[in-house]
Amino acid sequence: MDYELQNSRAWDEELKDTHEPVVSGEFTWVEVPTGNTPKGAALPKKKNAKQAASSRVAARQPQFVQSLATKQVGQAFSRQARLPAVFYRRAPPGEWQTARRGRLILNEGPAQIREIDTEQISAAQASWRARKLPNATISVPLGIATDLCENLASIAVENGCFLHREKYNSGDTAALGIWGEKSKVQLTKQKIAHALGDDRGQGAGKGYFAKLQSLTPVLRPRHQKRWEQEVKRNRYRQIPPQDVVFGAIGSFHWPSTEYKPEDVLGSSYEALDSIRMDLKCFINYLADGNCFQVMGESKEVQQALLRIRKTCFQLTSRTINPVRVYLPHWRASVVPSHVYLEEYHGPRIIMGATKEEEEEQQKPMHSPRGEGTIEGAQELADAHQSSLLGIERVRLTLANAFKKLHYYQGHITLVIRLGTFVLQRYRTPEDELYELKEYEEMVKESQFYGKVTEEVGDAAATDGILATIQGAEDILVPQDAMIDHPKDVRATFSAVFVFEEEGKKVGDLRLVKSWHETKDEEDVSYQLVEDPDQWTRLDRDIGAPVQLVDLALTDLHTGGAWQFDITSTRSIDKGKLPITMLDFAKNVKIDTAAALRHDEVECFVTCRSAVPFKALRQEVHYRYNIRQSDYRLDLVRFQNFAYRQGKRISQTVSVVTEGQEERQDVPKSAWGLSVSRADWNSEFSKNERLPVGTSAEWPDDMESWFPASVFDDDYGSDGFRSLVSKLAKIEKVLRPETAEDQ
């Protein structure tokens, strides 16, 4: 049973299972006795193919999906929204070799439903939601309350309280209610008074907020109306009052028996606040009926029920395990008959929690390489036909993946990366060689796990890559119309910081700082101008972006692979970041002289802050357009640095040379190459801050994502195939001696 094909069918409805595998045609796994198995001991009896297939499919069907299928609303989910299925992996058998266990993280159990991104509710705010009276009130001028309410609320939160605008007092003042413990409420009142400079002579309030202008007679009614509307909207976040008559009451039955709503929507179901406030409805959960009760006007109640339904779609979309497919793509006329594993020494970060993990990370990776030649004409034709079918399978899988991402919340990125294909979990070859068919069958199995490196290749493969790209004027042009030649393209610089999150509850923070070159006012010399900061949050389990789609077209002649990679991170509202993080970002500076020297070893980023970070990555970008298309090529030189408790960790590995072991430094820098389109980022930006209960509206057809160019010789044909041919031309420029035309 091809597990990856089964997983792909969750995305690709056109990949039909036409027949059950025949027992005699099954690939036979060879059990290698381990140290715990005595020689000559009988191995456990295997199931036949049909039993194994049925048991695996049954095991992979999680309770959440089963519960959806048993309810009418769940049937509507899969029928109308084409929800992706939820899968999990089974444990590998004993004969599999797992490389670099400290870096390899797999989902070995049922996929966990992640909660909707929302603000954590404190006990003080829960009291306000329950319509309890405030523990104290404070009166402030209307103009100050309107413009500085968020600042005042942050002071209350820092002291364990909750502050909310309640009502008007006499004149032009507003009453702010404060909920919380008595001692904390008193402290909050003192700090707010001090911040406003109303502490009877002790104030240093000028240091907190900028001076505000008084409201004019024209502005005062506008502020009052805006205040009243905002207060009314926020009241829908509370429990419904008992003496109100509603135009309609609707119910939405929670479709899952495995997960409770409070586990994924918050203790007070605060994830639904945007629905409550936008549609002016009260939404309450009835535990006895296992349903949400929506109260309001008839039209708004219907819309709220539909948005709650879409919220379930969003929850399910967050449980997607990635579809991983590694397919052979012969970019040369010769096809190898055997495959061997070649050691690969690339850049990496050596930082494990234990000494054993660090030793495991220091071991070299292995990349598959072809050897020999297929002689038979029919076998050669079949191999090239399989290569063409691999391109079609990638196209179909991507087409269906786009249809599944409309409900996904997060910062989604799609890039096509050129790297080296390495194995991370694989079956050890006999006599250090695989037959080609044996290797292809192994890659399809569920136990297999590989990856495409971020770098194009090792130091030897990328030597002189910048000059090579700059000289490829027949396929690359500068993005700036004022620049004539690729060699004149100026670099941009960036630094990526990763901050370890305490408690592992939400995930590590990632900050991206970037700078671009521009001429000074006299147009004499270049200076670096800082771009806006980008804050995102990584996955809490793997400490990296979540990989949604991993499709690779691999070439065994060179070890290279074109990876179609879709990843996501969680977007972060800059206003919700701790002040220490914002101060850190302000203190990050770039050494202009060091950056413009383009030294491959020197660190050009400086930062002075007490906030510790665990990783730093500095990048130098060169961006070009692919001639006669709207695709762009990014060439990046990057360096990774690891830190522990604010100190940089020495990065060395053990290398055996002529029978002697010695320590060598990990490569200081590496080159990466990727292809993308500006429209991809534009479309996926709609998912970045997707409101709860909505979906991103963008076209999901392949013609929109991979359009055909009017300059192509075969204009009007499949734009995706045209892109693959462009990728082959780019690789031929980098590896002219091996990347021959078919």
N, C-alpha and C positions, 0 to 999 in steps of 0.2 A: 504493500500500500504506500503510495507516494504522499507523504504527509504534507509536503510543501505544496503539491498540487491541490490537495484537499483544502489547505489554508488559502490558496489562491482563489479557489472557487467561492470563498466567502466574499471576495472582492469582484471576481470575474464570473458573471452568470453565464457567459458563453462557453466556459470550460465545463462541458458535461461529462459525467461519469458514465461511459457507454457500456462498460461490462466489468464484471468482477475479475480480478486477476486469477490466472490459472496456477495451481500449485506447482506444476512442473516448470513453469516459466518464472517462478519467483527467484529473486536474488538471494543466495544462501549466505548467511552471516557465519563466519568461522569463529567459534568460541575459543578464545585463547585462555588456558588455565592461568589463574592469578596465584599469588603467593598463598592465599587462603584456601586454595583448592588442591587436595592431594593428587599426585600423579595417578592416572588410571581411574580416578573417581568418575562416576557416571554424571554427565551433565544433565540439567533439568530438561524434561521433554518439552519440545516446542509445540505450540499450537499450529494448526494448519493455517493457510493464508486467509481463508474466509472467517475463521474464528478470531484470528488476530485482528483482522480489519474491523470486524463488528465490535470487538471489545474496545479497540482504540477509539472508534467513533463514539461509542457509548460513554467512554470515560471522559471524552473531551466536551461533552454536552453539559455545560454548567447549569446549576439549578436556576439561575436568574433567567436564562433563555428558556428553559423548560417551563418555568412559571409563566413567562410571557405567552408561550404557545398554548397554554391551557386556558387563557382568559381571552375574552373578546377584544379587549383593548390591546392585548399583546399581539393578537393576530393583525390588528390594524397597524401596529408598529411595523412589523416586517413587510406587510403588504404595501403600505403607502409610502414609507420612508426608506425602504430598502436598508434596514439596519445591518451593519456588519456583524458577523457572528463572533462569539467570544471563544477563544481557544486557550489551552494551556499545554505545556510540553510534558512528556513523560521523562523519567530518569533514564540516563544512558546506560547501556549494558557495560559489562566489565571490560570488554576488549577494546573499548574506545579510548583513544589518547586525547587528553584534555590539555591544551597548551595554555600556560600563563593563567592558572586558575584564579589568581588574585585580581585579574582584570576582566575575567569572563563572568558575566552575570546573566543568568537565564531565568525565565519564569518556570518554576517547577511545580506550581500549584495553580488552583483556579485564579483567574484574573480578578483582582480586587477592584471593586467599583470605587473610584475616587470621588471625593466630595466636590461639589461645585465651589469654585473660588469665591469666597465671601469673607466678610469681616467676622472675627470671633466675637461672640456675644458674652458679655460679662453678667454677673449676678445683678449689678446695678441696672443695666439696660433691660434685663429680663423683668425687673420690677416695673419699669416704665411700660413695657409691653403688656404687662398684666393690669395696667391702668391703676396702679397704686399711686397714692398722693406723693408728691416730692418731699424729700426730707428737709429741703430748704429751697428758698428762692432768692434770686438776686436781680435787682432792677438796674438796667443800663439804658443809655440813650438809644433811640431807635436806629440811628445811622450807624452807631458802633456795633450794635447787635446784628444788623444785617450783614455788614462787611466782615466782621471779625468773629462770627459765631463758630466757625471751624477752628480758629485759634483757641478760643475759650474752651471749646469741647475737647481739644487735645490736652489742655491743662487738666481738665477733669479726668480724662482717661489715664493720664500719667499718675494720678493719685487714686486710682481704683474707683472712680465715680462715673456717672453718666450725666451729661448736660443736654437739655433740649429746650427749644423755644416753646413757650406755652401760650401766652396771651398778652394783650396790651394792658398796661396800667393806665392811670390817669395821665393825660398829657401825651408827650411824645416819648414815653419810655416803654420798654418791653420787659416782661418777666421771664427769666430763665430759670427753669426748674433743675434741681440737682438731686440725683438719687444715689444712694450708697450708705455705707456705715456712717454713724454719727461723727466719729473722730475724723474720718476721711473727708466727709462733707465740709466740716469746719475748716480743715486745712485747704481744701479746694477753694472755698470762699475767700480765704486770706490771700491765696496766690493770685486769684483772678483780680481782686481789688488791687493788689500790688502791681500786677501787670498793667492795669488801667490807670495807674498813678493816683489811686484814690485810697491811699493808706495813711492819710492824715499826717503828711509831713515826711514819711520815710521813703516815699516812692522814688523808684528809678524806672518808672513806666516808659520813659522815652526810649529805653533800650529794647523794649519788646516789640512795639508796633509803630508803624509810621503814622504821622499825624493825619487825621481825616478831616475832610471839609464838612461843614454843617450842611444839613439838608435845606434846600430852598423851598419856598411854598409850592413850586411846581413839582419838585422831586418827591416831596413828602407823601402825597397820595399814591404815587407810583410804588414807593417803597412799602407803604402800608398794604397795598393790594398784593404785591408780590409776597410779602410776609404771610398774609392770610392764606394765599394759595399754597404756599410751601408747608405751613402748619397743617392745613387740611389734608394734603397728600401724605404727610408723615403719620397722621393719625390712623391711616389704614394699616400701618405696621403693628398696631396694637390689637388686642383681642376685641371682637365686636361688642359694642354696648348692648345691654339687655333691653332697652326701651326703644329700639329703632326697628321700623318696619321696612323690609327690603322688597324690591320689585321682583326679584327672582333669587332662588337658591339652587345651586347645582352641586353635583357630587362627582368626584373623580376617584375611582378605586385604585389604590396603589397596586401596581402589577406584580410586585416582588414579595415573596415570602421569606427570602433569604436576607434581605437588607431592609432595615427600618428607615423611614423617611428622615428621622433626625440624624441618622448616621451619615447621610450624604447631603442633606439640605440645611443642617445646623440644628442646634437644640431648640430654637424658636422658629425653625423653617425660614430663617432670614434670607436664604438664597432666593426666595420667592418675593422679596420686598419690591423688586422692580416691577413685577406683575401687579402687586397690590397697589403701588403708587401710580403706575401708568394708567391702569384701568379703573382705579378708585373702587376696589373691591376688598372685602375682608376675606381672608383665606385662613381657615382653621382646620386642624387635623382631628378627626374623630377616631380614637384608638379602637373603640368597640366595633365600628363598621369598617375599619382599615381603609378609610377614604378621606380625601380632602373635601371640605365643604366651602363653597364659594358663594358669597352673599353680596348682592349689589343690584344694579339695574340689569335688565334682561340681556341687552346687547353686550354689555361689558362682561357679564358672567360667561356668556358663550365664548367670547374671545379669551377670557382668562382660562377656561377649561382647555382650550386648544393650546395655549402657551404652556400650561402644566404638562400636557401630553408631549409637547416638543421638549420640555425639560427632561423627560425620561429618555428621549432620543439622545440628548446631549450627555446624559449620564452614561448611557450604553456606549456612545462613541469614545468615551474615555477609557474603556476597558479593552480596546483593540490591542491584541498582540500583533507585532509586525509580520507582514508577509515577506519572507526571505526566499529569493529564487536566484540561483547561480547557474547561468547557462553558458555553454561553450559558444564562442563566436570566432570563426576562423577568418582572420584578416589576411591570410596568406594562402596560396594555392596548395601548399603541402600540409597534410594532416598527420600528426604523430600517431604511432601505434602504441606507445607506452608512456607512462607518466611517473616521474620521480619527484622527490621533495628536496628542494634546495634551501639551505639556510638563508634567512633574510635578517640583516642587521639594519634596522631603521631607527629613527628618533623615537624616544619614549620617555615617560616619566617613571623613575624608580622611586616609589613611595608606597610602602605597604604598612599595614597595621602591625605586622609581626616580621621577624627576621626571615621566617620561612616564606612569607608572601613576597618579600623583596627578592629573595633568591629565585623564586619562581618567575618573577617579572624579568630577571636578568637573563633568562634563557632565551636563545634566539628563536624567532618564529620560522615557520616553514612555508615556502611558496611552491605550488605545483609547477612543474616544467615538463614540456613534451620531449620525447626521445624516440628515434626511429621514424619510419615512414609507412603509411598504409599503402600497399601495393595494388590491391584489387580495385578495379574501376568502379564496381558497384558500391563497395564500401566507401570509397572516396566520394561518390555522388551522394550517398546517404548522409555522410558527415556534413557536407555542404548544405544539403537540404535541411538537416537538423539545425544548422546555424541560422538559416533563414526563418525557420519556424520559431527559434528562440527570440528573434526580433519581434515577430508577430505576437508571441506570448507576452513580452514586456509591454508592447503597445496595448494589448487588451487588458492587462492587469492595471496599468496606469489609468486607462479609460474608466474602469469600474472603481478604482480608488478615488478618483475625483468625485464620483457620485456619492461616496460615503462620507466625505469630509465637510459637507455643508453644515453639519451640526457640531463640528468640533470647535471647542473654545481653546484658543491659544495662539501663540506666534508660530505659524507654520512656514517652513522653508523648503523649497524644492531646488536642488542643484544636481548637475550631472558632473561627477567627479572622476578624474583619471587617476588611478592609483595602482598599487600592487595587491594582487589577491593572495591572502595568507590564510592558512588553516588554523582554527582554534580548537575544534573538536572533530576528530577524524579517526578512522580505523587504520591501525598500523599496517603498512603494506608488507606483503611477503616478499622476501629477497629484495627489499628496498625498491620495488617497482610495482605499479599498478598496470594492468592492461587498460587501454582506453575505455572500453565498455565497462569494466569494473569500476573505474574512477567515476564515470558519468552516473552509474547507478548509486554509488556511495553519496555523491553530491545531492541526489534527490531524496535521500533518506532523512527521516525526522531527527535522527541523532546528530546528523552532520551540522557543523556550525563553522562558518568562515566570515571573513570581513575584507573590505577593501580599505587599504591604508589611506590616511589623509595625504601623505606625500606621494609624489609620482613614483619615486623609487629611492634606492640608496644613493650615497654620495656619488658613486661612479655613474649611475644612470642619469643624474641631474646635473652633471658637470657641464657648465656653459649653457644651461637651459635658457637663461635670460637673453643671451646673445642670439640663440637660435630662434626664439619667439620674435625678437626685434627684427630679425632678418626675413621673417615670413610675410613679406609684403603682398604676396599673391593671394593670401587667404585672410590676412588681418589688416585692419585700418584703425587709426586713432579714433577715440570717441569725439574728441574736440575737432570741429571742422577747421579750426585755425592751425592745426598741427598737420604737417604733411606726411611724416614718416613715423612708424611705430617706435623707432629708437628715441624719438624726442618726447615720448609720453612721460610725464612726471609721476612720481610715486605718491601714494597716500600711505599714512601710517596709522596703526591702531594698537591698542593694548587691551587685553582681556583679563580681568581679575575675577577670581572665584573665591567667595567667602563661605566658609563652612558654617552651616546653620546648626545652632545648638539644639539638641534634643531630637533631631532628625524627624520633625513633624511636618514640615512644609517643603523642605528642599533648600539646596545651596543657592545663594544669590550670585548672579553674574553681571558684571559691569563691563561695558564696552566703551572705551574712549577712542576717539579717532581724530585725525588731523589731516588737512590737505594743504598742498603747497599753492602759494599765490604770490604774484609780484607785489613789491611794496609800492608806495605812492609815487616814488620817482621812477618806477619800472626798471630798477637797476638789479636788485637781488631778490631772491625768493625768501619768503617767510612762511611759517606754519600757522594755520588758522584752525582753531578747535571747532569740532562739530558737536551737535547735541549728544548728550549721554544716552545710552541704551541700557535699561535695567530689565533683566528677565530672571526667572527662577527655574532652576534645573529640577529634574525628577528627583524625588526624595530617596528613592530606592537605589538608583544606579549612579546618581551624581552627574548626570549628563543629559543632553536633550533626548527626548523620547523618540525612538525611531519607529515611524509608521509604515514606511515602505522601503525595502532594501532589495533592489533588483540589480544584478550585475551581469554584464556580457564579458566573459573572461577569455583571454587568449593565452593558451599554454605555451606558445612559442616565446613570448616575452615575459609572461607572468603578469602583464598589465590587464586592467579591467576598467570598463566604463560603468560606473555605479550611478543608478537613478535613485537618489536618496531624498526621502521626504521625512523631515524631523520636525519636532515642535518643542517649544518651551512655554512657560506660563508668563504672561505679560504682567508687569508690576506697575501700579500707579505710583508715580514718583512722590506724590504727596503723602503716601502711607509709609514711606521708608523712614527708618530712624535717622535722627539728625546727625548721628555719628557717621552714617554711610554717606550722607550728602556732603558732609565736611570732607570725608575722604576723597570723594570725587573731585571736589574743588581743589584739593591739594596735589592731585596728580598732574605732573608737568612733563613735557617732552624736552629733551636736550636737543635743540635744533642742530647744533654743530655735529653731534654724534649721529643723529638720524640721517643727515645729508651726506655723511661720509659713507653710508651704506656698508658699514663693517658687519660681517656675518657673525661676529662673536660678541661685539660690544652691546650692552643694554642701554637703550636710549630713553627709557622711561624712569622717572624719579618720582617718589612719593614719600611724604613725611606725615605719618599718621600713626596713632596708637592702635588702629583697627587691624588685627592680623588677617592675612589672607593665605590660602593654602596653595594657590597656583597663579602663575602669571604667564601670559602668552603674548609676545610682541610680534606684530605682523607688518610686512611691507608689501603693498598691493600695487600691481600694474594691471590696468584694465584696458581692453581693446574690444572693438567690434569685429565680428566675423563678417567678412566682405559680402555685400549683397544680401544681407539678412538682418533681422533685429535681435539676433543672439549676441551675447557678449562673452568674452573669455577673460577670466581672472587668473592671473599668475601671482602667487603669494609666497613670499619667503617668511617662514615662521620659526620661532624659537620658544620652547617650553621650559619653564623654570618651576621647580617644586619648592614649597616652603613648609616648615614645621615650626610653630610657635614664633613666627616672625623671622626665622633664619632660613637662608637658602640651603637646600640639601644638595650635597655633592652627587652628581649623576655619573656613575661609573659602572661598567659591566665587566664580567670575567670573560676573557677571550683566550682560547687555546691556539697557539701558533707553534708549529713544528714540535709538538709534544710538550710545550711549556705553557703554563697558565700565567697570564698577566692581566693587570687591570687597565682598561682603556676608558677614556671619556666617551659618554654617549654623544653622538653627533650634535653639534651645537645648533645647527639650523637645517632646515629642509625646505623643499619647494613643493607647493601644491598647485594644482591646475583644475579649474572647474568652468563649466559652461552654464549659463542661465539666461533668463529674459527678464526685463524690467516689469513686464506685465504680470509675471508670476507673483512677484512681491506685492504688486498693486491689488491683485485679486485676493490673495491670502490675507492681506491686511484687514479685510472685512471680518475675518475670524478672530482677530487679535483681541478685540474688546466686544465680543459678541454678547448682546444682552441675553439674560436667562429667558428661555422659552421662545427663542427665535432661531432662524437659520441664515447663513450667509448666502446672499444671492449673487452668484456668478455663473457663467456658462461652464458646463462640465463636459462639453464635447471636445474631442481631440483636435478638431480643426481650429478651435480657439486657443488651445494651449500649445499646439505645435503646427502653426500655419505654414502652408507652402509659400515659397518666395516666388515672385514674378520673374526673378532672374534665373531660376532653376531651369535646366534643360528640359526637365519633365514636369513643368509647371502644370498644376491641376491634379497631380498624383498625391499620394500620401505624404503629408508634411513630416510625419515622424520618420519615415524611411529616408527622406531627404536629409533630416538632421543626422541620422546614423552615418550616412555617407560623409557628411561634414566632419563628424568626429573621427572617422577613419583617416581623413586627410590631415587632421591635426596630429594624430598619433604618428602618421607617416613622417611628418616634419621632425618629430622628436626622436623617432627610431627608424631612420631611413634604411638601415641595413637589414632590419628584420620585418618591418611592417610593409610587406609587398601587397600589391593589388591582387585581388582574386582573378 
